[in-house]
Amino acid sequence: MMSHIAPEAMAPESTDSELILYSVLAAFQNARFPGQADPWPEARAHLELAFGYARELGRARVARNLLRDLADESRKSPDDFNEKMLAKSFNGDAAELASHDAGMATIRDWDVRAAALLDPTASLDEFLLE
């Protein structure tokens, strides 16, 4: 589901509704899909669970969770195995690896934009400095 909304949320001219949908799905995914049972339900049930989870948290906590997850990811040391596997998947092509890194940076930007929409007082710096 995220693969369908993320390109819309990524665009600089994305609407508030697209960013909110992205933030709800991202928060639900980052929390490892609480309440989600196997097998995956239809899209409607998945959205209902995601929005129910977001409503439980509230706008400010969804925003802060997005930023905290982003800060936590930034603290991780590169994993040699994963780095090698990534390089192998692009056949060691430096341009492809750079493009992948740029795409990942864009994804991180969505989290910051969505968090700012949900709670303008939330700051990534707050979590980076913990």
SULMOGI-V5578 format. One record per residue. N is the residue number from 0. PHI is phi as a letter, one per 40 degrees, with the letter a starting at -180 (none if undefined). OMEGA is omega in radians with two decimals (* if undefined). Layout:
{{N | PHI | OMEGA} {N | PHI | OMEGA}}
This chain:
{{0 | none | -3.12} {1 | c | -3.11} {2 | c | 3.13} {3 | c | -3.11} {4 | c | -3.05} {5 | d | 3.12} {6 | c | 3.10} {7 | c | -3.13} {8 | c | -3.09} {9 | c | -3.06} {10 | c | 3.12} {11 | d | -3.13} {12 | c | 3.14} {13 | d | -3.11} {14 | c | 3.06} {15 | d | -3.13} {16 | c | 3.11} {17 | c | 3.11} {18 | c | 3.11} {19 | c | 3.10} {20 | c | 3.10} {21 | d | -3.08} {22 | c | 3.11} {23 | c | -3.14} {24 | c | -3.14} {25 | c | 3.14} {26 | c | 3.13} {27 | c | 3.12} {28 | c | -3.13} {29 | c | 3.12} {30 | c | 3.12} {31 | g | 2.98} {32 | f | -3.13} {33 | d | 3.13} {34 | g | -3.13} {35 | c | 3.13} {36 | b | 3.04} {37 | c | -0.19} {38 | c | -3.13} {39 | d | 3.13} {40 | c | 3.06} {41 | c | -3.06} {42 | d | -3.11} {43 | c | -3.13} {44 | c | 3.11} {45 | c | 3.12} {46 | c | 3.12} {47 | c | 3.09} {48 | c | -3.12} {49 | c | 3.14} {50 | c | 3.06} {51 | c | 3.10} {52 | c | -3.14} {53 | c | 3.10} {54 | c | 3.09} {55 | d | -3.12} {56 | c | -3.03} {57 | g | -3.06} {58 | d | -3.06} {59 | c | -3.13} {60 | c | 3.05} {61 | c | 3.13} {62 | d | -3.11} {63 | c | 3.08} {64 | c | 3.09} {65 | c | -3.11} {66 | c | 3.11} {67 | c | 3.12} {68 | c | 3.11} {69 | c | 3.11} {70 | c | 3.12} {71 | c | 3.11} {72 | c | -3.10} {73 | c | -3.13} {74 | c | -3.09} {75 | c | 3.05} {76 | c | 3.09} {77 | d | 3.13} {78 | c | -3.09} {79 | d | -3.11} {80 | c | -3.13} {81 | c | 3.10} {82 | c | 3.13} {83 | c | 3.13} {84 | c | 3.10} {85 | c | 3.13} {86 | c | -3.14} {87 | c | -3.11} {88 | c | 3.08} {89 | b | -3.13} {90 | f | 3.10} {91 | g | -3.11} {92 | c | -3.08} {93 | c | 3.14} {94 | c | 3.11} {95 | c | 3.10} {96 | c | 3.11} {97 | c | 3.11} {98 | c | 3.09} {99 | c | 3.13} {100 | c | 3.11} {101 | c | 3.09} {102 | c | 3.11} {103 | c | 3.10} {104 | c | 3.12} {105 | c | 3.10} {106 | c | 3.13} {107 | c | 3.10} {108 | c | 3.11} {109 | d | -3.14} {110 | c | -3.14} {111 | c | -3.14} {112 | c | -3.14} {113 | c | 3.13} {114 | c | 3.14} {115 | c | 3.10} {116 | c | -3.10} {117 | c | -3.12} {118 | a | -3.10} {119 | c | 3.14} {120 | c | -3.13} {121 | c | -3.11} {122 | b | 3.07} {123 | c | 3.13} {124 | d | 3.14} {125 | d | -3.09} {126 | c | 3.12} {127 | c | -3.09} {128 | c | 3.14} {129 | c | *}}
